[in-house]
């Protein structure tokens, strides 16, 4: 089951890891994405730490780590094709993280709560 952050990230738990991407709403707000800088695999991050840089025709933005943990994988294909984020943001994942304290996502929003947030 997908969960969502107030920073417009979607979170998909998979085993002991969480796959992270941005929502369609965030993609629309950014406009055409032209550059993405990914974190290094193996990097340990804190919750709320800025770890991905996204540049679009409108602005630069960051994706933050939703939880503290270790980056276990990054989607290198997005660096070569950043427009995939606009084409299908729900399929264009950015990174996977292994939470330091387990993959409990109960503190994040479900789809209904996220839809209420964005109106």
TIVEXDO-858729 format. One record per residue (C-alpha): x, y, z; residue in one letter; residue number from 1. Coordinates in steps of 0.2 Angstrom, whole numbers, plus 5000, padded with zeros to 4 digits. Example, Ala and Ser with C-alpha at 12.3 -4.5 7.8 and 13.67 -1.06 7.14 Angstrom:
2
<atom u="5062" v="4978" w="5039" type="A" seq="1"/>
<atom u="5068" v="4995" w="5036" type="S" seq="2"/>
END
This chain:
119
<atom u="5000" v="5000" w="5000" type="X" seq="1"/>
<atom u="5007" v="5017" w="4995" type="X" seq="2"/>
<atom u="5009" v="5030" w="5008" type="X" seq="3"/>
<atom u="5013" v="5049" w="5005" type="X" seq="4"/>
<atom u="5022" v="5063" w="5013" type="X" seq="5"/>
<atom u="5018" v="5081" w="5015" type="X" seq="6"/>
<atom u="5033" v="5084" w="5003" type="X" seq="7"/>
<atom u="5023" v="5076" w="4989" type="X" seq="8"/>
<atom u="5033" v="5060" w="4989" type="X" seq="9"/>
<atom u="5025" v="5042" w="4987" type="X" seq="10"/>
<atom u="5032" v="5028" w="4998" type="X" seq="11"/>
<atom u="5030" v="5010" w="4993" type="X" seq="12"/>
<atom u="5036" v="4997" w="5006" type="X" seq="13"/>
<atom u="5045" v="4982" w="4999" type="X" seq="14"/>
<atom u="5052" v="4969" w="5011" type="X" seq="15"/>
<atom u="5063" v="4979" w="5023" type="X" seq="16"/>
<atom u="5065" v="4993" w="5011" type="X" seq="17"/>
<atom u="5055" v="5008" w="5005" type="X" seq="18"/>
<atom u="5055" v="5014" w="4987" type="X" seq="19"/>
<atom u="5053" v="5033" w="4985" type="X" seq="20"/>
<atom u="5046" v="5044" w="4971" type="X" seq="21"/>
<atom u="5037" v="5060" w="4969" type="X" seq="22"/>
<atom u="5018" v="5061" w="4966" type="X" seq="23"/>
<atom u="5009" v="5067" w="4950" type="X" seq="24"/>
<atom u="5005" v="5083" w="4959" type="X" seq="25"/>
<atom u="5023" v="5087" w="4962" type="X" seq="26"/>
<atom u="5028" v="5083" w="4944" type="X" seq="27"/>
<atom u="5015" v="5094" w="4938" type="X" seq="28"/>
<atom u="5020" v="5108" w="4949" type="X" seq="29"/>
<atom u="5038" v="5106" w="4944" type="X" seq="30"/>
<atom u="5035" v="5107" w="4925" type="X" seq="31"/>
<atom u="5047" v="5098" w="4913" type="X" seq="32"/>
<atom u="5061" v="5090" w="4923" type="X" seq="33"/>
<atom u="5078" v="5093" w="4915" type="X" seq="34"/>
<atom u="5091" v="5086" w="4928" type="X" seq="35"/>
<atom u="5092" v="5075" w="4943" type="X" seq="36"/>
<atom u="5106" v="5072" w="4955" type="X" seq="37"/>
<atom u="5104" v="5056" w="4965" type="X" seq="38"/>
<atom u="5112" v="5051" w="4981" type="X" seq="39"/>
<atom u="5126" v="5038" w="4982" type="X" seq="40"/>
<atom u="5121" v="5020" w="4986" type="X" seq="41"/>
<atom u="5126" v="5015" w="5004" type="X" seq="42"/>
<atom u="5124" v="5033" w="5011" type="X" seq="43"/>
<atom u="5117" v="5034" w="5028" type="X" seq="44"/>
<atom u="5104" v="5048" w="5029" type="X" seq="45"/>
<atom u="5093" v="5057" w="5042" type="X" seq="46"/>
<atom u="5075" v="5059" w="5041" type="X" seq="47"/>
<atom u="5071" v="5075" w="5032" type="X" seq="48"/>
<atom u="5089" v="5076" w="5025" type="X" seq="49"/>
<atom u="5089" v="5083" w="5007" type="X" seq="50"/>
<atom u="5096" v="5069" w="4996" type="X" seq="51"/>
<atom u="5090" v="5071" w="4978" type="X" seq="52"/>
<atom u="5091" v="5087" w="4968" type="X" seq="53"/>
<atom u="5078" v="5090" w="4954" type="X" seq="54"/>
<atom u="5080" v="5104" w="4942" type="X" seq="55"/>
<atom u="5065" v="5109" w="4930" type="X" seq="56"/>
<atom u="5061" v="5122" w="4918" type="X" seq="57"/>
<atom u="5052" v="5131" w="4933" type="X" seq="58"/>
<atom u="5063" v="5129" w="4948" type="X" seq="59"/>
<atom u="5076" v="5118" w="4957" type="X" seq="60"/>
<atom u="5069" v="5107" w="4971" type="X" seq="61"/>
<atom u="5075" v="5093" w="4983" type="X" seq="62"/>
<atom u="5068" v="5076" w="4988" type="X" seq="63"/>
<atom u="5071" v="5073" w="5007" type="X" seq="64"/>
<atom u="5073" v="5056" w="5015" type="X" seq="65"/>
<atom u="5056" v="5051" w="5023" type="X" seq="66"/>
<atom u="5065" v="5041" w="5037" type="X" seq="67"/>
<atom u="5082" v="5039" w="5043" type="X" seq="68"/>
<atom u="5092" v="5024" w="5035" type="X" seq="69"/>
<atom u="5103" v="5018" w="5022" type="X" seq="70"/>
<atom u="5101" v="5021" w="5003" type="X" seq="71"/>
<atom u="5101" v="5004" w="4995" type="X" seq="72"/>
<atom u="5098" v="5008" w="4977" type="X" seq="73"/>
<atom u="5095" v="5023" w="4965" type="X" seq="74"/>
<atom u="5086" v="5024" w="4948" type="X" seq="75"/>
<atom u="5101" v="5029" w="4937" type="X" seq="76"/>
<atom u="5090" v="5028" w="4922" type="X" seq="77"/>
<atom u="5082" v="5044" w="4928" type="X" seq="78"/>
<atom u="5098" v="5054" w="4927" type="X" seq="79"/>
<atom u="5099" v="5050" w="4908" type="X" seq="80"/>
<atom u="5080" v="5052" w="4905" type="X" seq="81"/>
<atom u="5074" v="5065" w="4918" type="X" seq="82"/>
<atom u="5058" v="5068" w="4908" type="X" seq="83"/>
<atom u="5052" v="5050" w="4914" type="X" seq="84"/>
<atom u="5047" v="5059" w="4930" type="X" seq="85"/>
<atom u="5034" v="5069" w="4920" type="X" seq="86"/>
<atom u="5029" v="5055" w="4909" type="X" seq="87"/>
<atom u="5024" v="5043" w="4923" type="X" seq="88"/>
<atom u="5029" v="5050" w="4940" type="X" seq="89"/>
<atom u="5021" v="5035" w="4949" type="X" seq="90"/>
<atom u="5033" v="5023" w="4940" type="X" seq="91"/>
<atom u="5048" v="5034" w="4940" type="X" seq="92"/>
<atom u="5056" v="5029" w="4957" type="X" seq="93"/>
<atom u="5071" v="5039" w="4964" type="X" seq="94"/>
<atom u="5079" v="5028" w="4977" type="X" seq="95"/>
<atom u="5076" v="5014" w="4989" type="X" seq="96"/>
<atom u="5080" v="5016" w="5008" type="X" seq="97"/>
<atom u="5082" v="5003" w="5022" type="X" seq="98"/>
<atom u="5075" v="5012" w="5037" type="X" seq="99"/>
<atom u="5086" v="5012" w="5053" type="X" seq="100"/>
<atom u="5071" v="5008" w="5063" type="X" seq="101"/>
<atom u="5061" v="4996" w="5052" type="X" seq="102"/>
<atom u="5049" v="5000" w="5038" type="X" seq="103"/>
<atom u="5034" v="5006" w="5048" type="X" seq="104"/>
<atom u="5025" v="5019" w="5038" type="X" seq="105"/>
<atom u="5010" v="5021" w="5049" type="X" seq="106"/>
<atom u="5014" v="5039" w="5052" type="X" seq="107"/>
<atom u="5012" v="5044" w="5034" type="X" seq="108"/>
<atom u="4996" v="5048" w="5024" type="X" seq="109"/>
<atom u="4986" v="5036" w="5015" type="X" seq="110"/>
<atom u="4979" v="5041" w="4997" type="X" seq="111"/>
<atom u="4963" v="5048" w="5004" type="X" seq="112"/>
<atom u="4972" v="5059" w="5016" type="X" seq="113"/>
<atom u="4985" v="5065" w="5003" type="X" seq="114"/>
<atom u="4971" v="5069" w="4991" type="X" seq="115"/>
<atom u="4963" v="5080" w="5004" type="X" seq="116"/>
<atom u="4980" v="5088" w="5007" type="X" seq="117"/>
<atom u="4982" v="5093" w="4989" type="X" seq="118"/>
<atom u="4963" v="5098" w="4987" type="X" seq="119"/>
END
